[in-house]
Amino acid sequence: MFIVRGMVQAIVTAFGTASGGAALPVSMQCMEDNCHIDRRISRFVLPLGSTINMDGNALYEAVAVIFIAQLNNVDLSFAEVLTVRDRVRTSINVLGDGFAAGVVAHILQKRLDVSDARNDFRTEIKEEIGSPRVTNGGGVMEKKALSVATDLGYSYEKLQQDL
């Protein structure tokens, strides 16, 4: 329900425009701001899902709406049937893309956090050393960098590899 609540604006936009592409910027904003999904994930998964998920997997919902309308003796014209079918399908597809981004975020968020921490560490070491590579020259800065690295579980070889 969390993602559904967070994606309401994107779902309404998709329903109103009958276009998943038009709702894509709103979907990204909703996932990042309301659902707190990492920007790297939402900016990768949502466009990919929008492109791949054009197979009309929400046909059931549209058929159900038409069935219920006919059950209640509401006659729908051919244009109304097409409108309902397309808009509902698009809205469901946008919501499905949001769910996919949520699942990917759940699976990968810890790895992204570790990657960010490593990048921060590398940046800190590079700033302390003053050059992108550590040399085994025995200088003061090299010794300090190696000392910090070994405190964090890095060997000289691993530090050379990562930097």
C-alpha positions as CSV (number, residue, x, y, z in Angstrom):
1,M,0.0,0.0,0.0
2,F,3.0,2.3,0.6
3,I,3.9,2.4,-3.1
4,V,0.2,2.8,-4.2
5,R,-0.2,5.8,-1.9
6,G,3.1,7.3,-3.1
7,M,2.3,6.8,-6.7
8,V,-1.3,8.3,-6.7
9,Q,-0.2,11.4,-8.7
10,A,1.6,9.3,-11.3
11,I,-1.4,7.0,-11.6
12,V,-3.8,9.9,-12.0
13,T,-1.5,11.4,-14.6
14,A,-1.3,8.1,-16.5
15,F,-5.1,7.8,-16.4
16,G,-5.6,11.4,-17.6
17,T,-3.1,11.3,-20.4
18,A,-3.5,7.6,-21.3
19,S,0.3,7.6,-21.8
20,G,2.9,5.9,-19.6
21,G,5.6,8.0,-21.3
22,A,3.9,11.2,-20.3
23,A,3.6,10.0,-16.7
24,L,7.2,8.9,-16.5
25,P,8.6,12.2,-15.0
26,V,5.8,12.2,-12.5
27,S,6.5,8.6,-11.7
28,M,10.1,9.3,-11.0
29,Q,9.3,12.2,-8.8
30,C,6.8,10.2,-6.8
31,M,9.1,7.3,-6.3
32,E,12.0,9.5,-5.2
33,D,10.0,12.0,-3.1
34,N,7.1,10.0,-1.7
35,C,8.5,6.4,-1.7
36,H,12.1,7.3,-0.9
37,I,13.5,5.1,-3.6
38,D,17.1,5.9,-4.6
39,R,17.3,8.1,-7.6
40,R,19.7,5.7,-9.4
41,I,17.2,2.9,-9.1
42,S,14.1,4.9,-10.1
43,R,15.9,6.5,-13.1
44,F,16.9,3.1,-14.4
45,V,14.0,0.9,-13.6
46,L,11.0,3.1,-14.4
47,P,12.0,4.0,-18.0
48,L,13.0,0.3,-18.6
49,G,9.7,-0.9,-17.2
50,S,7.8,1.7,-19.2
51,T,9.4,0.5,-22.4
52,I,9.2,-3.2,-21.7
53,N,5.8,-3.2,-20.1
54,M,3.8,-2.2,-23.2
55,D,2.2,-5.6,-23.6
56,G,-1.1,-4.7,-22.0
57,N,-0.9,-6.9,-19.0
58,A,-3.7,-4.9,-17.3
59,L,-6.3,-6.0,-19.9
60,Y,-8.2,-7.8,-17.2
61,E,-9.0,-4.6,-15.2
62,A,-10.4,-2.9,-18.3
63,V,-12.5,-5.9,-19.2
64,A,-13.8,-6.0,-15.6
65,V,-14.8,-2.4,-15.8
66,I,-16.7,-3.0,-19.1
67,F,-18.3,-6.1,-17.6
68,I,-19.5,-4.3,-14.5
69,A,-20.9,-1.4,-16.7
70,Q,-22.8,-3.9,-18.8
71,L,-24.0,-5.7,-15.7
72,N,-25.5,-2.5,-14.4
73,N,-27.2,-1.8,-17.8
74,V,-24.8,1.0,-18.7
75,D,-24.3,1.0,-22.5
76,L,-20.8,2.0,-23.5
77,S,-20.1,3.2,-27.0
78,F,-17.1,1.7,-28.9
79,A,-15.1,4.9,-28.2
80,E,-15.9,4.7,-24.5
81,V,-14.8,1.1,-24.3
82,L,-11.5,1.9,-26.0
83,T,-11.0,4.9,-23.7
84,V,-11.7,2.9,-20.5
85,R,-9.5,0.0,-21.7
86,D,-6.5,2.1,-22.6
87,R,-6.6,4.4,-19.6
88,V,-7.0,1.7,-17.1
89,R,-4.3,-0.4,-18.7
90,T,-1.8,2.5,-18.7
91,S,-2.5,3.4,-15.1
92,I,-1.9,-0.2,-14.0
93,N,1.3,-0.4,-16.0
94,V,2.6,2.7,-14.4
95,L,1.8,1.3,-10.9
96,G,3.5,-2.0,-11.9
97,D,6.6,-0.1,-12.9
98,G,6.5,1.5,-9.4
99,F,6.3,-1.9,-7.8
100,A,9.3,-3.1,-9.8
101,A,11.3,-0.1,-8.7
102,G,10.4,-0.8,-5.1
103,V,11.5,-4.5,-5.4
104,V,14.8,-3.5,-7.0
105,A,15.4,-0.9,-4.3
106,H,14.7,-3.4,-1.6
107,I,17.1,-5.9,-3.1
108,L,19.9,-3.5,-4.0
109,Q,19.8,-0.6,-1.5
110,K,22.3,-2.2,0.9
111,R,24.8,-2.8,-2.0
112,L,24.3,0.8,-3.1
113,D,25.0,2.1,0.4
114,V,28.2,0.0,0.6
115,S,29.3,1.2,-2.8
116,D,28.7,4.8,-1.7
117,A,30.7,4.3,1.5
118,R,33.6,2.8,-0.5
119,N,33.5,5.8,-2.9
120,D,33.5,8.2,0.0
121,F,36.5,6.3,1.5
122,R,38.4,6.4,-1.9
123,T,37.7,10.1,-2.2
124,E,39.0,10.8,1.3
125,I,42.2,8.8,0.7
126,K,42.8,10.5,-2.6
127,E,42.3,13.9,-1.0
128,E,44.7,13.0,1.8
129,I,47.4,11.7,-0.5
130,G,47.1,14.4,-3.1
131,S,47.4,12.1,-6.1
132,P,45.2,9.3,-7.5
133,R,47.8,6.5,-6.9
134,V,49.6,5.4,-3.8
135,T,53.2,4.8,-4.3
136,N,55.4,2.6,-2.1
137,G,57.9,5.4,-1.8
138,G,57.6,5.6,2.0
139,G,56.6,9.2,2.1
140,V,54.6,10.7,5.0
141,M,51.3,10.9,3.1
142,E,51.7,7.4,1.8
143,K,52.3,6.1,5.2
144,K,49.3,8.0,6.6
145,A,47.0,6.7,3.8
146,L,48.2,3.1,4.3
147,S,47.7,3.5,8.0
148,V,44.1,4.6,7.5
149,A,43.5,1.9,4.9
150,T,44.8,-0.9,7.1
151,D,42.7,0.4,10.0
152,L,39.7,-0.1,7.7
153,G,40.8,-3.6,6.6
154,Y,42.5,-2.7,3.3
155,S,45.9,-4.1,2.3
156,Y,48.4,-2.2,0.2
157,E,47.5,-4.3,-2.8
158,K,43.8,-3.7,-2.3
159,L,44.3,0.0,-1.9
160,Q,46.3,0.1,-5.1
161,Q,43.5,-1.8,-6.9
162,D,40.7,0.4,-5.7
163,L,42.4,3.7,-6.2
